[in-house]
Structures are given as structure tokens and as C-alpha cells.
Amino acid sequence: MASVAFAQEYNASLFGDGDRFERKAHVALTDSALRRVYVAETNAGGLASFVSLRPGQYSLEITKTGFDNLRILSNTLAVWDQQRLAAQLKLSAGTTSVTVTAQPESVSTTVS
């Protein structure tokens, strides 16, 4: 019988512009070996939690509209680790968006 060891938990606390917590940010934690992605959304306190993770290498990506994406490419979780990341999202410098709305031109089918 194989035994499985789990890292206890991983928490990410997010701050936006200033000292306020950022809620409703998308957080993706990826197990690098298994390529399994765990997703969460930050709560009103800016916290996203992942529990019962297996030990190993993980990458983290945090996204929210209006802010630059935050990526941490390599983080190691050991057996029984309880890690906490406090990060600050930076306001995006801006994005360019182009919306095209076109009306078809009228074509006359009568001969004059």
C-alpha cells in the first residue's frame, strides 16, 4: 500500500492599490509535477486558501481586471508546511481595447 503525504496548506493574502484587501481576484496554484491546477477566488479579506496539497513544486498566478498579473514561478511545499504569501497587486498601466461596430451598407437593387 502506498502512503501519501500532504502539505498542510497554502494561503495567499492580496492587497490592491494602497492598504486595502483585494477581493474577487482569481488565484491559480499549479502543481508543477502533476500539472494539476487548483483555483480559488479571494474573499472580502483578500485571502485565498488551498488545503491538503501534496508536497512538491508549485507555481502561483493571480489575476484581476485592472491590475497587472502576478506570477510566482517556483515555490516548494514540504510535508506539513503552512505557507502564507502576502502580495500587493499593482494597478495596470492600462490596456488598449478596440471595439468595432459596423452596420452593413445599404445596397440598392433597383435599376435607374
Backbone bond lengths (Angstrom), bond angles and torsions (degrees), N, CA, C in turn:
res aa  C-N    CA-C-N  psi(-1)  N-CA   C-N-CA  omega(-1)  CA-C   N-CA-C  phi
1 M - - - 1.446 - - 1.523 108.49 -
2 A 1.303 116.70 131.33 1.456 121.68 179.51 1.520 110.36 -84.03
3 S 1.315 115.98 143.91 1.463 118.97 175.86 1.520 108.65 -105.58
4 V 1.301 115.81 147.71 1.456 121.92 -179.23 1.518 108.40 -121.01
5 A 1.317 116.77 130.45 1.461 121.39 177.52 1.522 108.69 -108.32
6 F 1.305 116.29 136.80 1.453 121.13 -179.18 1.515 111.18 -116.66
7 A 1.318 115.56 142.85 1.454 120.13 169.65 1.526 105.77 -77.08
8 Q 1.283 116.92 144.45 1.462 120.58 -173.39 1.526 113.37 -62.12
9 E 1.315 118.37 -63.90 1.464 119.09 -177.90 1.518 111.92 -163.99
10 Y 1.325 114.03 163.28 1.457 122.17 178.24 1.517 106.78 -135.50
11 N 1.317 117.87 126.27 1.454 122.81 -179.01 1.527 109.96 -121.36
12 A 1.306 115.56 140.34 1.469 120.89 175.31 1.521 108.03 -123.27
13 S 1.328 117.02 123.06 1.461 122.23 175.49 1.518 107.92 -106.62
14 L 1.319 116.95 128.96 1.456 120.85 -174.89 1.510 112.44 -117.42
15 F 1.320 114.44 135.68 1.450 121.93 174.32 1.515 107.79 -115.44
16 G 1.316 116.46 144.77 1.459 120.76 177.13 1.512 109.26 -95.03
17 D 1.300 116.08 -148.17 1.453 121.73 179.03 1.528 108.12 -70.76
18 G 1.310 117.33 114.82 1.464 120.84 -176.03 1.518 109.65 96.66
19 D 1.328 116.55 -152.21 1.459 120.95 -176.23 1.524 113.96 -101.90
20 R 1.310 118.11 8.95 1.465 118.28 -177.97 1.527 110.33 -85.59
21 F 1.330 115.53 149.51 1.459 121.01 178.29 1.524 109.79 -74.23
22 E 1.315 116.56 146.40 1.464 121.67 177.34 1.512 109.45 -100.48
23 R 1.320 115.61 118.98 1.463 119.23 177.34 1.518 109.60 -103.09
24 K 1.308 114.59 161.07 1.466 122.96 178.59 1.528 113.53 61.78
25 A 1.328 116.35 32.01 1.465 120.14 171.05 1.526 107.21 -88.43
26 H 1.317 117.11 145.23 1.463 122.69 179.60 1.523 108.13 -87.79
27 V 1.337 116.03 125.42 1.458 121.55 -178.78 1.523 108.55 -120.37
28 A 1.332 117.11 125.16 1.464 122.36 178.66 1.523 108.98 -121.56
29 L 1.324 116.02 120.76 1.461 122.76 178.15 1.524 106.78 -110.52
30 T 1.338 117.06 120.94 1.460 121.08 -174.74 1.521 111.13 -112.09
31 D 1.333 115.94 126.15 1.459 122.66 173.07 1.524 106.41 -74.00
32 S 1.318 117.37 112.50 1.463 121.42 -174.19 1.520 113.40 -63.42
33 A 1.315 118.66 -35.29 1.466 121.71 -178.12 1.524 111.63 -75.07
34 L 1.318 117.13 -45.64 1.463 121.31 -175.91 1.522 113.31 -91.94
35 R 1.334 116.39 -11.55 1.474 121.86 -176.12 1.529 111.39 58.85
36 R 1.315 115.99 30.66 1.456 121.51 177.00 1.523 108.30 -92.46
37 V 1.328 115.70 132.72 1.461 121.23 -177.64 1.526 109.36 -108.48
38 Y 1.313 115.63 127.19 1.457 122.91 174.80 1.526 106.40 -104.86
39 V 1.312 117.67 132.14 1.469 119.91 -178.23 1.526 110.45 -121.63
40 A 1.313 114.42 149.90 1.460 121.25 177.67 1.523 107.74 -153.31
41 E 1.311 114.69 166.19 1.463 121.98 175.35 1.517 106.85 -123.33
42 T 1.332 116.78 137.25 1.462 119.00 -179.13 1.526 110.29 -68.07
43 N 1.328 115.29 145.14 1.459 121.14 -179.90 1.530 110.58 -88.06
44 A 1.318 117.42 -171.84 1.469 122.09 -177.83 1.526 112.42 -60.37
45 G 1.331 117.35 -24.55 1.458 121.58 177.51 1.523 112.71 -90.76
46 G 1.343 116.93 7.16 1.457 120.93 179.18 1.514 114.34 75.73
47 L 1.338 118.10 19.26 1.457 122.29 -174.11 1.524 111.50 -108.48
48 A 1.328 115.84 135.50 1.461 123.38 170.56 1.514 106.82 -124.75
49 S 1.326 118.19 132.14 1.466 121.61 -176.78 1.520 111.01 -122.89
50 F 1.331 114.95 144.20 1.455 122.96 174.22 1.522 106.75 -128.54
51 V 1.320 117.26 126.63 1.472 120.59 -177.77 1.522 109.92 -121.49
52 S 1.320 115.40 162.31 1.470 123.91 178.47 1.523 112.74 55.22
53 L 1.313 115.24 46.92 1.464 120.85 176.78 1.530 109.05 -88.86
54 R 1.324 115.79 147.64 1.464 118.69 176.57 1.528 108.51 -80.18
55 P 1.323 118.54 151.42 1.460 120.93 177.69 1.527 109.97 -62.05
56 G 1.324 116.52 148.09 1.452 120.32 177.53 1.514 112.26 150.94
57 Q 1.323 114.81 -168.26 1.454 122.81 -179.93 1.530 109.71 -90.28
58 Y 1.321 115.87 136.43 1.459 122.48 179.60 1.522 109.88 -133.71
59 S 1.323 115.12 151.18 1.457 120.47 169.51 1.524 106.85 -118.56
60 L 1.312 115.72 154.67 1.454 121.25 -175.48 1.524 108.93 -130.19
61 E 1.320 116.33 136.26 1.464 120.59 175.24 1.522 107.97 -134.35
62 I 1.340 115.01 131.43 1.460 121.66 -179.88 1.520 107.89 -122.33
63 T 1.327 116.05 128.17 1.463 120.69 -179.74 1.521 110.01 -132.76
64 K 1.331 114.42 146.75 1.458 121.66 173.53 1.519 107.64 -159.33
65 T 1.315 115.65 136.21 1.456 121.01 179.84 1.528 110.14 -55.79
66 G 1.326 116.18 133.68 1.457 121.89 179.05 1.514 114.35 92.00
67 F 1.353 116.67 -5.96 1.461 121.56 -179.08 1.522 109.98 -124.75
68 D 1.342 116.48 154.59 1.461 120.89 172.96 1.529 108.76 -68.06
69 N 1.335 116.52 145.10 1.461 120.72 175.53 1.520 109.45 -67.80
70 L 1.320 115.98 146.49 1.457 122.12 177.98 1.522 107.58 -116.94
71 R 1.336 116.82 126.41 1.466 121.24 -179.61 1.526 109.98 -128.19
72 I 1.314 114.78 134.29 1.457 121.90 171.91 1.521 104.59 -121.81
73 L 1.329 116.65 112.31 1.455 120.90 -168.60 1.518 115.31 -80.19
74 S 1.321 118.71 -26.14 1.457 118.89 -177.09 1.521 110.28 -145.80
75 N 1.300 115.08 122.40 1.456 121.57 177.63 1.525 107.14 -144.14
76 T 1.317 117.75 130.59 1.458 121.35 -177.78 1.522 110.49 -101.41
77 L 1.323 115.68 129.11 1.464 122.08 173.14 1.523 108.03 -107.98
78 A 1.321 116.91 127.65 1.458 121.97 177.48 1.529 108.87 -102.05
79 V 1.321 116.07 170.83 1.463 121.23 179.30 1.523 109.29 -57.39
80 W 1.302 116.74 131.22 1.462 127.04 177.92 1.521 114.44 67.71
81 D 1.331 118.16 12.04 1.464 120.69 175.77 1.520 111.30 -62.26
82 Q 1.308 115.18 145.35 1.453 122.94 169.48 1.519 105.71 -129.28
83 Q 1.316 115.73 93.44 1.455 120.30 -176.42 1.513 110.88 -100.19
84 R 1.323 114.47 148.56 1.454 121.05 178.47 1.526 108.48 -135.36
85 L 1.301 115.77 130.88 1.454 122.37 178.25 1.518 108.17 -114.68
86 A 1.321 116.27 127.22 1.460 121.15 173.05 1.524 106.43 -109.62
87 A 1.317 116.35 118.88 1.465 120.65 -176.25 1.515 110.00 -130.37
88 Q 1.317 114.95 154.01 1.464 120.14 176.61 1.520 108.74 -117.59
89 L 1.319 115.70 125.27 1.452 120.89 176.19 1.524 108.48 -81.26
90 K 1.320 116.01 140.90 1.464 120.64 179.67 1.515 109.36 -103.55
91 L 1.322 114.84 139.02 1.462 119.11 176.82 1.517 109.56 -57.90
92 S 1.305 115.12 138.01 1.456 120.55 179.16 1.520 109.80 -68.62
93 A 1.317 116.12 144.62 1.463 120.78 178.13 1.517 110.76 -69.48
94 G 1.301 116.37 -11.52 1.457 120.62 179.00 1.508 110.81 125.48
95 T 1.274 114.53 152.72 1.452 120.17 176.94 1.506 108.33 -125.41
96 T 1.277 115.12 153.85 1.454 120.12 178.10 1.509 108.01 -101.85
97 S 1.300 114.92 129.20 1.443 120.76 179.51 1.514 108.70 -130.21
98 V 1.304 115.45 132.95 1.456 120.29 178.46 1.512 107.78 -119.94
99 T 1.326 115.71 125.36 1.453 120.86 177.05 1.514 107.62 -114.46
100 V 1.312 115.32 125.80 1.455 120.01 -179.77 1.518 108.01 -113.02
101 T 1.304 114.78 123.13 1.463 119.74 173.17 1.514 106.75 -122.44
102 A 1.287 116.60 116.21 1.463 121.04 -176.27 1.524 109.19 -119.33
103 Q 1.278 114.75 137.91 1.463 121.40 174.62 1.520 107.19 -102.75
104 P 1.313 118.61 136.39 1.461 118.75 177.81 1.516 109.42 -65.28
105 E 1.319 114.60 141.14 1.467 118.66 178.05 1.513 109.71 -73.71
106 S 1.318 114.40 146.36 1.462 119.30 177.77 1.530 109.01 -75.40
107 V 1.308 114.92 138.42 1.454 119.96 178.64 1.516 106.77 -121.40
108 S 1.312 115.74 126.88 1.460 120.57 179.36 1.532 108.91 -84.49
109 T 1.318 115.23 129.96 1.468 119.47 179.22 1.529 112.21 -104.56
110 T 1.325 116.48 8.23 1.473 119.32 178.74 1.518 108.80 -94.39
111 V 1.343 114.63 146.10 1.457 119.95 178.90 1.526 107.72 -97.71
112 S 1.317 117.39 134.29 1.452 119.45 178.72 1.505 112.01 -114.01
